[in-house]
């Protein structure tokens, strides 16, 4: 087996992707998984990408706007965002989020 199966989460470099959004990113052959810690009040500007995105709130409250519709997500809620749909959001509280992208986010490879 060529790929390392077992890894340490602490070994993943944390990057501030946009102000207040701190990411640890894992890439597989078909997905990108983004573990985020977001500071209260931090904003993700409206954007779109070719990737299908599943966004999960693990802790805190996050206001997500998808295609002009806003909803506050909290622990245990998630959103499924189709490719090329405009979306963005803001952290109402400090948050922990997980985003899964399909296909791989090539722009997130560093």
Biopython code that builds the backbone (N, CA, C, O; Angstrom):
import numpy as np
from Bio.PDB.StructureBuilder import StructureBuilder

atoms = [
    (1, "UNK", "N", (0.852, -1.174, 0.000)),
    (1, "UNK", "CA", (0.000, 0.000, 0.000)),
    (1, "UNK", "C", (0.901, 1.242, 0.000)),
    (1, "UNK", "O", (1.768, 1.378, 0.864)),
    (2, "UNK", "N", (0.702, 2.128, -0.947)),
    (2, "UNK", "CA", (1.559, 3.306, -1.093)),
    (2, "UNK", "C", (1.196, 4.439, -0.153)),
    (2, "UNK", "O", (2.081, 5.133, 0.348)),
    (3, "UNK", "N", (-0.081, 4.637, 0.092)),
    (3, "UNK", "CA", (-0.517, 5.770, 0.906)),
    (3, "UNK", "C", (-0.501, 5.414, 2.384)),
    (3, "UNK", "O", (-0.790, 4.284, 2.778)),
    (4, "UNK", "N", (-0.160, 6.399, 3.180)),
    (4, "UNK", "CA", (-0.187, 6.216, 4.622)),
    (4, "UNK", "C", (-1.648, 6.186, 5.070)),
    (4, "UNK", "O", (-2.404, 7.112, 4.779)),
    (5, "UNK", "N", (-2.047, 5.133, 5.773)),
    (5, "UNK", "CA", (-3.438, 4.961, 6.178)),
    (5, "UNK", "C", (-3.738, 5.725, 7.462)),
    (5, "UNK", "O", (-4.739, 6.436, 7.543)),
    (6, "UNK", "N", (-2.889, 5.584, 8.452)),
    (6, "UNK", "CA", (-3.138, 6.207, 9.747)),
    (6, "UNK", "C", (-2.274, 7.454, 9.894)),
    (6, "UNK", "O", (-1.075, 7.429, 9.616)),
    (7, "UNK", "N", (-2.896, 8.540, 10.334)),
    (7, "UNK", "CA", (-2.226, 9.834, 10.397)),
    (7, "UNK", "C", (-2.593, 10.555, 11.680)),
    (7, "UNK", "O", (-3.501, 10.137, 12.398)),
    (8, "UNK", "N", (-1.894, 11.629, 11.963)),
    (8, "UNK", "CA", (-2.172, 12.467, 13.122)),
    (8, "UNK", "C", (-2.792, 13.780, 12.650)),
    (8, "UNK", "O", (-2.207, 14.499, 11.841)),
    (9, "UNK", "N", (-3.982, 14.080, 13.166)),
    (9, "UNK", "CA", (-4.658, 15.325, 12.801)),
    (9, "UNK", "C", (-3.783, 16.536, 13.140)),
    (9, "UNK", "O", (-3.764, 17.524, 12.406)),
    (10, "UNK", "N", (-3.070, 16.448, 14.246)),
    (10, "UNK", "CA", (-2.206, 17.558, 14.683)),
    (10, "UNK", "C", (-1.083, 17.851, 13.686)),
    (10, "UNK", "O", (-0.505, 18.938, 13.719)),
    (11, "UNK", "N", (-0.765, 16.904, 12.804)),
    (11, "UNK", "CA", (0.295, 17.100, 11.821)),
    (11, "UNK", "C", (-0.156, 17.909, 10.607)),
    (11, "UNK", "O", (0.677, 18.307, 9.793)),
    (12, "UNK", "N", (-1.444, 18.157, 10.475)),
    (12, "UNK", "CA", (-1.948, 18.926, 9.334)),
    (12, "UNK", "C", (-1.714, 20.413, 9.609)),
    (12, "UNK", "O", (-2.114, 20.934, 10.651)),
    (13, "UNK", "N", (-1.069, 21.076, 8.674)),
    (13, "UNK", "CA", (-0.804, 22.506, 8.819)),
    (13, "UNK", "C", (-2.123, 23.291, 8.837)),
    (13, "UNK", "O", (-3.022, 23.036, 8.036)),
    (14, "UNK", "N", (-2.217, 24.237, 9.755)),
    (14, "UNK", "CA", (-3.376, 25.132, 9.808)),
    (14, "UNK", "C", (-3.067, 26.366, 8.974)),
    (14, "UNK", "O", (-2.008, 26.976, 9.123)),
    (15, "UNK", "N", (-3.996, 26.730, 8.094)),
    (15, "UNK", "CA", (-3.842, 27.919, 7.241)),
    (15, "UNK", "C", (-5.051, 28.829, 7.426)),
    (15, "UNK", "O", (-6.187, 28.363, 7.522)),
    (16, "UNK", "N", (-4.793, 30.121, 7.475)),
    (16, "UNK", "CA", (-5.889, 31.093, 7.509)),
    (16, "UNK", "C", (-6.266, 31.378, 6.063)),
    (16, "UNK", "O", (-5.577, 32.119, 5.362)),
    (17, "UNK", "N", (-7.371, 30.779, 5.627)),
    (17, "UNK", "CA", (-7.784, 30.845, 4.225)),
    (17, "UNK", "C", (-8.371, 32.203, 3.851)),
    (17, "UNK", "O", (-8.174, 32.701, 2.743)),
    (18, "UNK", "N", (-9.079, 32.773, 4.781)),
    (18, "UNK", "CA", (-9.656, 34.109, 4.655)),
    (18, "UNK", "C", (-9.688, 34.619, 6.094)),
    (18, "UNK", "O", (-9.669, 33.798, 7.011)),
    (19, "UNK", "N", (-9.734, 35.921, 6.340)),
    (19, "UNK", "CA", (-9.646, 36.389, 7.724)),
    (19, "UNK", "C", (-10.648, 35.713, 8.665)),
    (19, "UNK", "O", (-11.859, 35.751, 8.445)),
    (20, "UNK", "N", (-10.107, 35.093, 9.720)),
    (20, "UNK", "CA", (-10.934, 34.435, 10.724)),
    (20, "UNK", "C", (-11.298, 32.999, 10.421)),
    (20, "UNK", "O", (-11.964, 32.358, 11.235)),
    (21, "UNK", "N", (-10.884, 32.463, 9.272)),
    (21, "UNK", "CA", (-11.174, 31.081, 8.853)),
    (21, "UNK", "C", (-9.878, 30.279, 8.839)),
    (21, "UNK", "O", (-9.026, 30.475, 7.973)),
    (22, "UNK", "N", (-9.737, 29.379, 9.801)),
    (22, "UNK", "CA", (-8.522, 28.597, 9.958)),
    (22, "UNK", "C", (-8.798, 27.154, 9.554)),
    (22, "UNK", "O", (-9.634, 26.483, 10.159)),
    (23, "UNK", "N", (-8.095, 26.683, 8.532)),
    (23, "UNK", "CA", (-8.382, 25.396, 7.895)),
    (23, "UNK", "C", (-7.268, 24.392, 8.083)),
    (23, "UNK", "O", (-6.083, 24.727, 8.092)),
    (24, "UNK", "N", (-7.690, 23.142, 8.233)),
    (24, "UNK", "CA", (-6.820, 21.976, 8.104)),
    (24, "UNK", "C", (-7.452, 21.142, 6.999)),
    (24, "UNK", "O", (-8.618, 20.759, 7.095)),
    (25, "UNK", "N", (-6.690, 20.863, 5.955)),
    (25, "UNK", "CA", (-7.255, 20.274, 4.742)),
    (25, "UNK", "C", (-6.637, 18.910, 4.456)),
    (25, "UNK", "O", (-5.422, 18.724, 4.532)),
    (26, "UNK", "N", (-7.517, 17.958, 4.122)),
    (26, "UNK", "CA", (-7.110, 16.622, 3.699)),
    (26, "UNK", "C", (-7.655, 16.403, 2.289)),
    (26, "UNK", "O", (-8.820, 16.687, 2.008)),
    (27, "UNK", "N", (-6.798, 15.895, 1.415)),
    (27, "UNK", "CA", (-7.220, 15.548, 0.058)),
    (27, "UNK", "C", (-7.181, 14.031, -0.108)),
    (27, "UNK", "O", (-6.214, 13.383, 0.293)),
    (28, "UNK", "N", (-8.232, 13.470, -0.698)),
    (28, "UNK", "CA", (-8.233, 12.075, -1.112)),
    (28, "UNK", "C", (-8.228, 12.070, -2.636)),
    (28, "UNK", "O", (-8.122, 13.127, -3.259)),
    (29, "UNK", "N", (-8.341, 10.909, -3.230)),
    (29, "UNK", "CA", (-8.364, 10.842, -4.692)),
    (29, "UNK", "C", (-9.582, 11.566, -5.272)),
    (29, "UNK", "O", (-9.514, 12.085, -6.386)),
    (30, "UNK", "N", (-10.688, 11.607, -4.536)),
    (30, "UNK", "CA", (-11.908, 12.191, -5.091)),
    (30, "UNK", "C", (-12.513, 13.341, -4.316)),
    (30, "UNK", "O", (-13.452, 13.977, -4.795)),
    (31, "UNK", "N", (-11.992, 13.628, -3.117)),
    (31, "UNK", "CA", (-12.600, 14.648, -2.254)),
    (31, "UNK", "C", (-11.553, 15.546, -1.614)),
    (31, "UNK", "O", (-10.375, 15.200, -1.521)),
    (32, "UNK", "N", (-12.014, 16.691, -1.185)),
    (32, "UNK", "CA", (-11.252, 17.542, -0.285)),
    (32, "UNK", "C", (-12.098, 17.707, 0.964)),
    (32, "UNK", "O", (-13.288, 18.015, 0.887)),
    (33, "UNK", "N", (-11.470, 17.498, 2.122)),
    (33, "UNK", "CA", (-12.154, 17.651, 3.404)),
    (33, "UNK", "C", (-11.476, 18.798, 4.128)),
    (33, "UNK", "O", (-10.267, 18.775, 4.361)),
    (34, "UNK", "N", (-12.269, 19.807, 4.483)),
    (34, "UNK", "CA", (-11.759, 21.015, 5.110)),
    (34, "UNK", "C", (-12.330, 21.117, 6.523)),
    (34, "UNK", "O", (-13.533, 21.303, 6.702)),
    (35, "UNK", "N", (-11.454, 20.993, 7.526)),
    (35, "UNK", "CA", (-11.826, 21.156, 8.927)),
    (35, "UNK", "C", (-11.533, 22.600, 9.296)),
    (35, "UNK", "O", (-10.381, 23.031, 9.251)),
    (36, "UNK", "N", (-12.576, 23.355, 9.662)),
    (36, "UNK", "CA", (-12.422, 24.788, 9.902)),
    (36, "UNK", "C", (-12.727, 25.158, 11.335)),
    (36, "UNK", "O", (-13.633, 24.611, 11.964)),
    (37, "UNK", "N", (-11.949, 26.099, 11.835)),
    (37, "UNK", "CA", (-12.285, 26.816, 13.058)),
    (37, "UNK", "C", (-12.466, 28.256, 12.628)),
    (37, "UNK", "O", (-11.573, 28.854, 12.027)),
    (38, "UNK", "N", (-13.640, 28.817, 12.942)),
    (38, "UNK", "CA", (-14.002, 30.144, 12.453)),
    (38, "UNK", "C", (-14.296, 31.046, 13.648)),
    (38, "UNK", "O", (-15.018, 30.666, 14.570)),
    (39, "UNK", "N", (-13.728, 32.235, 13.612)),
    (39, "UNK", "CA", (-13.941, 33.210, 14.685)),
    (39, "UNK", "C", (-15.288, 33.912, 14.503)),
    (39, "UNK", "O", (-15.701, 34.197, 13.379)),
    (40, "UNK", "N", (-15.960, 34.183, 15.605)),
    (40, "UNK", "CA", (-17.247, 34.894, 15.571)),
    (40, "UNK", "C", (-17.100, 36.180, 14.764)),
    (40, "UNK", "O", (-16.139, 36.929, 14.939)),
    (41, "UNK", "N", (-18.060, 36.424, 13.882)),
    (41, "UNK", "CA", (-18.078, 37.621, 13.061)),
    (41, "UNK", "C", (-17.327, 37.498, 11.750)),
    (41, "UNK", "O", (-17.475, 38.358, 10.882)),
    (42, "UNK", "N", (-16.520, 36.449, 11.576)),
    (42, "UNK", "CA", (-15.770, 36.278, 10.328)),
    (42, "UNK", "C", (-16.728, 35.975, 9.179)),
    (42, "UNK", "O", (-17.708, 35.249, 9.343)),
    (43, "UNK", "N", (-16.424, 36.545, 8.016)),
    (43, "UNK", "CA", (-17.306, 36.449, 6.851)),
    (43, "UNK", "C", (-16.620, 35.690, 5.721)),
    (43, "UNK", "O", (-15.452, 35.927, 5.414)),
    (44, "UNK", "N", (-17.358, 34.784, 5.115)),
    (44, "UNK", "CA", (-16.942, 34.152, 3.864)),
    (44, "UNK", "C", (-17.710, 34.869, 2.760)),
    (44, "UNK", "O", (-18.927, 34.718, 2.661)),
    (45, "UNK", "N", (-17.016, 35.648, 1.926)),
    (45, "UNK", "CA", (-17.719, 36.406, 0.877)),
    (45, "UNK", "C", (-18.493, 35.475, -0.062)),
    (45, "UNK", "O", (-18.175, 34.294, -0.192)),
    (46, "UNK", "N", (-19.491, 36.024, -0.695)),
    (46, "UNK", "CA", (-20.265, 35.255, -1.662)),
    (46, "UNK", "C", (-19.331, 34.791, -2.778)),
    (46, "UNK", "O", (-18.521, 35.566, -3.287)),
    (47, "UNK", "N", (-19.456, 33.517, -3.151)),
    (47, "UNK", "CA", (-18.591, 32.930, -4.163)),
    (47, "UNK", "C", (-19.270, 31.698, -4.757)),
    (47, "UNK", "O", (-20.336, 31.282, -4.304)),
    (48, "UNK", "N", (-18.648, 31.135, -5.756)),
    (48, "UNK", "CA", (-19.124, 29.884, -6.339)),
    (48, "UNK", "C", (-17.918, 29.113, -6.852)),
    (48, "UNK", "O", (-16.859, 29.689, -7.100)),
    (49, "UNK", "N", (-18.086, 27.819, -7.006)),
    (49, "UNK", "CA", (-17.027, 26.966, -7.525)),
    (49, "UNK", "C", (-17.660, 25.744, -8.179)),
    (49, "UNK", "O", (-18.855, 25.488, -8.031)),
    (50, "UNK", "N", (-16.852, 25.013, -8.889)),
    (50, "UNK", "CA", (-17.358, 23.853, -9.641)),
    (50, "UNK", "C", (-17.638, 22.649, -8.759)),
    (50, "UNK", "O", (-18.197, 21.653, -9.219)),
    (51, "UNK", "N", (-17.253, 22.736, -7.499)),
    (51, "UNK", "CA", (-17.345, 21.592, -6.596)),
    (51, "UNK", "C", (-18.705, 21.488, -5.929)),
    (51, "UNK", "O", (-19.317, 22.494, -5.570)),
    (52, "UNK", "N", (-19.166, 20.260, -5.770)),
    (52, "UNK", "CA", (-20.307, 19.957, -4.910)),
    (52, "UNK", "C", (-19.776, 20.102, -3.482)),
    (52, "UNK", "O", (-18.675, 19.633, -3.193)),
    (53, "UNK", "N", (-20.522, 20.733, -2.592)),
    (53, "UNK", "CA", (-20.053, 20.974, -1.222)),
    (53, "UNK", "C", (-21.095, 20.535, -0.208)),
    (53, "UNK", "O", (-22.272, 20.877, -0.319)),
    (54, "UNK", "N", (-20.646, 19.773, 0.784)),
    (54, "UNK", "CA", (-21.463, 19.452, 1.948)),
    (54, "UNK", "C", (-20.833, 20.190, 3.120)),
    (54, "UNK", "O", (-19.649, 20.008, 3.404)),
    (55, "UNK", "N", (-21.615, 21.022, 3.800)),
    (55, "UNK", "CA", (-21.113, 21.855, 4.895)),
    (55, "UNK", "C", (-21.786, 21.435, 6.196)),
    (55, "UNK", "O", (-23.012, 21.463, 6.309)),
    (56, "UNK", "N", (-20.970, 21.043, 7.179)),
    (56, "UNK", "CA", (-21.460, 20.555, 8.465)),
    (56, "UNK", "C", (-21.029, 21.483, 9.584)),
    (56, "UNK", "O", (-19.884, 21.935, 9.609)),
    (57, "UNK", "N", (-21.932, 21.775, 10.509)),
    (57, "UNK", "CA", (-21.608, 22.546, 11.701)),
    (57, "UNK", "C", (-21.402, 21.554, 12.844)),
    (57, "UNK", "O", (-22.317, 20.816, 13.209)),
    (58, "UNK", "N", (-20.214, 21.544, 13.392)),
    (58, "UNK", "CA", (-19.874, 20.650, 14.494)),
    (58, "UNK", "C", (-20.097, 21.341, 15.831)),
    (58, "UNK", "O", (-20.487, 20.718, 16.819)),
    (59, "UNK", "N", (-19.838, 22.649, 15.837)),
    (59, "UNK", "CA", (-19.958, 23.433, 17.067)),
    (59, "UNK", "C", (-20.224, 24.883, 16.695)),
    (59, "UNK", "O", (-19.636, 25.396, 15.744)),
    (60, "UNK", "N", (-21.108, 25.550, 17.439)),
    (60, "UNK", "CA", (-21.381, 26.970, 17.221)),
    (60, "UNK", "C", (-22.559, 27.216, 16.297)),
    (60, "UNK", "O", (-23.335, 26.311, 15.991)),
    (61, "UNK", "N", (-22.676, 28.472, 15.857)),
    (61, "UNK", "CA", (-23.741, 28.876, 14.932)),
    (61, "UNK", "C", (-23.126, 29.614, 13.756)),
    (61, "UNK", "O", (-22.249, 30.463, 13.918)),
    (62, "UNK", "N", (-23.608, 29.269, 12.565)),
    (62, "UNK", "CA", (-23.094, 29.834, 11.319)),
    (62, "UNK", "C", (-24.270, 30.175, 10.425)),
    (62, "UNK", "O", (-25.135, 29.335, 10.179)),
    (63, "UNK", "N", (-24.304, 31.407, 9.940)),
    (63, "UNK", "CA", (-25.350, 31.820, 8.998)),
    (63, "UNK", "C", (-24.844, 31.590, 7.584)),
    (63, "UNK", "O", (-23.858, 32.194, 7.163)),
    (64, "UNK", "N", (-25.515, 30.723, 6.860)),
    (64, "UNK", "CA", (-25.141, 30.376, 5.498)),
    (64, "UNK", "C", (-26.198, 30.895, 4.539)),
    (64, "UNK", "O", (-27.395, 30.721, 4.767)),
    (65, "UNK", "N", (-25.753, 31.530, 3.472)),
    (65, "UNK", "CA", (-26.646, 31.996, 2.412)),
    (65, "UNK", "C", (-26.300, 31.224, 1.146)),
    (65, "UNK", "O", (-25.156, 31.240, 0.691)),
    (66, "UNK", "N", (-27.300, 30.547, 0.582)),
    (66, "UNK", "CA", (-27.127, 29.758, -0.635)),
    (66, "UNK", "C", (-28.183, 30.204, -1.629)),
    (66, "UNK", "O", (-29.381, 30.095, -1.364)),
    (67, "UNK", "N", (-27.739, 30.705, -2.771)),
    (67, "UNK", "CA", (-28.645, 31.129, -3.832)),
    (67, "UNK", "C", (-29.687, 32.127, -3.306)),
    (67, "UNK", "O", (-30.862, 32.060, -3.666)),
    (68, "UNK", "N", (-29.235, 33.053, -2.448)),
    (68, "UNK", "CA", (-30.098, 34.103, -1.931)),
    (68, "UNK", "C", (-30.929, 33.748, -0.711)),
    (68, "UNK", "O", (-31.631, 34.607, -0.176)),
    (69, "UNK", "N", (-30.866, 32.494, -0.254)),
    (69, "UNK", "CA", (-31.629, 32.043, 0.906)),
    (69, "UNK", "C", (-30.674, 31.851, 2.082)),
    (69, "UNK", "O", (-29.684, 31.127, 1.978)),
    (70, "UNK", "N", (-30.985, 32.511, 3.208)),
    (70, "UNK", "CA", (-30.129, 32.426, 4.396)),
    (70, "UNK", "C", (-30.778, 31.557, 5.462)),
    (70, "UNK", "O", (-31.997, 31.537, 5.628)),
    (71, "UNK", "N", (-29.915, 30.837, 6.182)),
    (71, "UNK", "CA", (-30.377, 30.042, 7.314)),
    (71, "UNK", "C", (-29.243, 29.946, 8.323)),
    (71, "UNK", "O", (-28.070, 29.863, 7.959)),
    (72, "UNK", "N", (-29.617, 29.960, 9.594)),
    (72, "UNK", "CA", (-28.633, 29.776, 10.650)),
    (72, "UNK", "C", (-28.509, 28.285, 10.909)),
    (72, "UNK", "O", (-29.489, 27.611, 11.227)),
    (73, "UNK", "N", (-27.301, 27.785, 10.768)),
    (73, "UNK", "CA", (-27.003, 26.384, 11.030)),
    (73, "UNK", "C", (-26.326, 26.292, 12.389)),
    (73, "UNK", "O", (-25.546, 27.166, 12.767)),
    (74, "UNK", "N", (-26.632, 25.221, 13.121)),
    (74, "UNK", "CA", (-25.968, 24.995, 14.402)),
    (74, "UNK", "C", (-25.592, 23.529, 14.500)),
    (74, "UNK", "O", (-25.711, 22.779, 13.531)),
    (75, "UNK", "N", (-25.143, 23.131, 15.663)),
    (75, "UNK", "CA", (-24.633, 21.773, 15.853)),
    (75, "UNK", "C", (-25.595, 20.733, 15.298)),
    (75, "UNK", "O", (-26.781, 20.716, 15.628)),
    (76, "UNK", "N", (-25.065, 19.882, 14.463)),
    (76, "UNK", "CA", (-25.857, 18.797, 13.922)),
    (76, "UNK", "C", (-26.591, 19.129, 12.641)),
    (76, "UNK", "O", (-27.247, 18.254, 12.077)),
    (77, "UNK", "N", (-26.508, 20.359, 12.161)),
    (77, "UNK", "CA", (-27.173, 20.687, 10.897)),
    (77, "UNK", "C", (-26.123, 20.806, 9.797)),
    (77, "UNK", "O", (-24.943, 21.042, 10.055)),
    (78, "UNK", "N", (-26.587, 20.637, 8.577)),
    (78, "UNK", "CA", (-25.672, 20.717, 7.446)),
    (78, "UNK", "C", (-26.409, 21.210, 6.217)),
    (78, "UNK", "O", (-27.639, 21.246, 6.175)),
    (79, "UNK", "N", (-25.620, 21.591, 5.212)),
    (79, "UNK", "CA", (-26.182, 22.061, 3.946)),
    (79, "UNK", "C", (-25.491, 21.322, 2.808)),
    (79, "UNK", "O", (-24.311, 20.980, 2.894)),
    (80, "UNK", "N", (-26.239, 21.084, 1.751)),
    (80, "UNK", "CA", (-25.690, 20.500, 0.531)),
    (80, "UNK", "C", (-25.778, 21.575, -0.544)),
    (80, "UNK", "O", (-26.868, 22.000, -0.930)),
    (81, "UNK", "N", (-24.621, 22.006, -1.019)),
    (81, "UNK", "CA", (-24.546, 23.115, -1.970)),
    (81, "UNK", "C", (-24.157, 22.554, -3.336)),
    (81, "UNK", "O", (-23.071, 21.996, -3.488)),
    (82, "UNK", "N", (-25.031, 22.696, -4.328)),
    (82, "UNK", "CA", (-24.707, 22.188, -5.668)),
    (82, "UNK", "C", (-23.565, 22.981, -6.307)),
    (82, "UNK", "O", (-23.286, 24.108, -5.900)),
    (83, "UNK", "N", (-22.915, 22.399, -7.293)),
    (83, "UNK", "CA", (-21.852, 23.110, -8.006)),
    (83, "UNK", "C", (-22.365, 24.407, -8.633)),
    (83, "UNK", "O", (-23.518, 24.491, -9.056)),
    (84, "UNK", "N", (-21.498, 25.409, -8.687)),
    (84, "UNK", "CA", (-21.732, 26.688, -9.371)),
    (84, "UNK", "C", (-22.849, 27.538, -8.782)),
    (84, "UNK", "O", (-23.298, 28.485, -9.427)),
    (85, "UNK", "N", (-23.306, 27.225, -7.578)),
    (85, "UNK", "CA", (-24.334, 28.031, -6.911)),
    (85, "UNK", "C", (-23.637, 29.038, -5.990)),
    (85, "UNK", "O", (-22.738, 28.679, -5.229)),
    (86, "UNK", "N", (-24.060, 30.287, -6.068)),
    (86, "UNK", "CA", (-23.453, 31.342, -5.257)),
    (86, "UNK", "C", (-23.837, 31.145, -3.793)),
    (86, "UNK", "O", (-25.001, 30.927, -3.457)),
    (87, "UNK", "N", (-22.810, 31.228, -2.925)),
    (87, "UNK", "CA", (-23.033, 31.041, -1.495)),
    (87, "UNK", "C", (-21.938, 31.758, -0.696)),
    (87, "UNK", "O", (-20.878, 32.096, -1.222)),
    (88, "UNK", "N", (-22.224, 31.975, 0.563)),
    (88, "UNK", "CA", (-21.288, 32.603, 1.483)),
    (88, "UNK", "C", (-21.908, 32.594, 2.860)),
    (88, "UNK", "O", (-23.029, 32.115, 3.033)),
    (89, "UNK", "N", (-21.195, 33.118, 3.846)),
    (89, "UNK", "CA", (-21.769, 33.095, 5.183)),
    (89, "UNK", "C", (-20.936, 33.851, 6.191)),
    (89, "UNK", "O", (-19.928, 34.480, 5.869)),
    (90, "UNK", "N", (-21.401, 33.762, 7.432)),
    (90, "UNK", "CA", (-20.674, 34.406, 8.528)),
    (90, "UNK", "C", (-20.892, 33.612, 9.800)),
    (90, "UNK", "O", (-21.944, 33.011, 10.019)),
    (91, "UNK", "N", (-19.869, 33.631, 10.621)),
    (91, "UNK", "CA", (-19.940, 32.947, 11.906)),
    (91, "UNK", "C", (-20.645, 33.846, 12.905)),
    (91, "UNK", "O", (-20.222, 34.979, 13.135)),
    (92, "UNK", "N", (-21.702, 33.352, 13.488)),
    (92, "UNK", "CA", (-22.412, 34.109, 14.526)),
    (92, "UNK", "C", (-21.661, 33.958, 15.844)),
    (92, "UNK", "O", (-21.540, 34.916, 16.608)),
    (93, "UNK", "N", (-21.160, 32.764, 16.106)),
    (93, "UNK", "CA", (-20.326, 32.481, 17.268)),
    (93, "UNK", "C", (-19.028, 31.872, 16.754)),
    (93, "UNK", "O", (-18.910, 31.610, 15.557)),
    (94, "UNK", "N", (-18.066, 31.644, 17.617)),
    (94, "UNK", "CA", (-16.931, 30.822, 17.220)),
    (94, "UNK", "C", (-17.507, 29.484, 16.773)),
    (94, "UNK", "O", (-18.419, 28.954, 17.407)),
    (95, "UNK", "N", (-16.979, 28.939, 15.685)),
    (95, "UNK", "CA", (-17.545, 27.724, 15.087)),
    (95, "UNK", "C", (-16.467, 26.711, 14.756)),
    (95, "UNK", "O", (-15.301, 27.048, 14.548)),
    (96, "UNK", "N", (-16.895, 25.467, 14.714)),
    (96, "UNK", "CA", (-16.119, 24.399, 14.110)),
    (96, "UNK", "C", (-16.991, 23.826, 13.002)),
    (96, "UNK", "O", (-18.128, 23.417, 13.239)),
    (97, "UNK", "N", (-16.447, 23.799, 11.794)),
    (97, "UNK", "CA", (-17.176, 23.361, 10.615)),
    (97, "UNK", "C", (-16.368, 22.288, 9.894)),
    (97, "UNK", "O", (-15.148, 22.216, 10.040)),
    (98, "UNK", "N", (-17.051, 21.461, 9.122)),
    (98, "UNK", "CA", (-16.395, 20.530, 8.209)),
    (98, "UNK", "C", (-17.066, 20.690, 6.852)),
    (98, "UNK", "O", (-18.287, 20.587, 6.735)),
    (99, "UNK", "N", (-16.252, 20.945, 5.824)),
    (99, "UNK", "CA", (-16.738, 21.017, 4.454)),
    (99, "UNK", "C", (-16.128, 19.863, 3.668)),
    (99, "UNK", "O", (-14.929, 19.598, 3.757)),
    (100, "UNK", "N", (-16.965, 19.186, 2.902)),
    (100, "UNK", "CA", (-16.489, 18.119, 2.026)),
    (100, "UNK", "C", (-16.802, 18.527, 0.595)),
    (100, "UNK", "O", (-17.942, 18.845, 0.258)),
    (101, "UNK", "N", (-15.773, 18.513, -0.237)),
    (101, "UNK", "CA", (-15.900, 18.940, -1.632)),
    (101, "UNK", "C", (-15.666, 17.763, -2.569)),
    (101, "UNK", "O", (-14.796, 16.924, -2.336)),
    (102, "UNK", "N", (-16.462, 17.720, -3.633)),
    (102, "UNK", "CA", (-16.321, 16.724, -4.686)),
    (102, "UNK", "C", (-16.515, 17.437, -6.013)),
    (102, "UNK", "O", (-17.553, 18.076, -6.183)),
    (103, "UNK", "N", (-15.597, 17.375, -6.962)),
    (103, "UNK", "CA", (-14.305, 16.716, -6.877)),
    (103, "UNK", "C", (-13.334, 17.505, -5.991)),
    (103, "UNK", "O", (-13.705, 18.498, -5.366)),
    (104, "UNK", "N", (-12.104, 17.044, -5.957)),
    (104, "UNK", "CA", (-11.047, 17.669, -5.172)),
    (104, "UNK", "C", (-10.953, 19.159, -5.498)),
    (104, "UNK", "O", (-11.046, 19.557, -6.659)),
    (105, "UNK", "N", (-10.766, 19.982, -4.451)),
    (105, "UNK", "CA", (-10.525, 21.425, -4.649)),
    (105, "UNK", "C", (-9.059, 21.613, -5.014)),
    (105, "UNK", "O", (-8.202, 21.698, -4.134)),
    (106, "UNK", "N", (-8.775, 21.677, -6.282)),
    (106, "UNK", "CA", (-7.394, 21.861, -6.735)),
    (106, "UNK", "C", (-6.808, 23.161, -6.212)),
    (106, "UNK", "O", (-5.607, 23.245, -5.957)),
    (107, "UNK", "N", (-7.664, 24.192, -6.048)),
    (107, "UNK", "CA", (-7.193, 25.487, -5.556)),
    (107, "UNK", "C", (-6.847, 25.454, -4.066)),
    (107, "UNK", "O", (-6.281, 26.416, -3.547)),
    (108, "UNK", "N", (-7.177, 24.371, -3.379)),
    (108, "UNK", "CA", (-6.827, 24.209, -1.964)),
    (108, "UNK", "C", (-5.568, 23.372, -1.778)),
    (108, "UNK", "O", (-5.169, 23.106, -0.644)),
    (109, "UNK", "N", (-4.942, 22.956, -2.859)),
    (109, "UNK", "CA", (-3.686, 22.215, -2.740)),
    (109, "UNK", "C", (-2.545, 23.225, -2.656)),
    (109, "UNK", "O", (-2.427, 24.118, -3.494)),
    (110, "UNK", "N", (-1.722, 23.073, -1.651)),
    (110, "UNK", "CA", (-0.621, 24.031, -1.443)),
    (110, "UNK", "C", (0.708, 23.321, -1.520)),
    (110, "UNK", "O", (1.755, 23.952, -1.371)),
]
sb = StructureBuilder()
sb.init_structure("model")
sb.init_model(0)
sb.init_chain("A")
sb.init_seg("    ")
for serial, (resi, resn, name, xyz) in enumerate(atoms, 1):
    if name == "N":
        sb.init_residue(resn, " ", resi, " ")
    sb.init_atom(name, np.array(xyz, "f"), 0.0, 1.0, " ", f" {name:<3s}", serial, name[0])
structure = sb.get_structure()
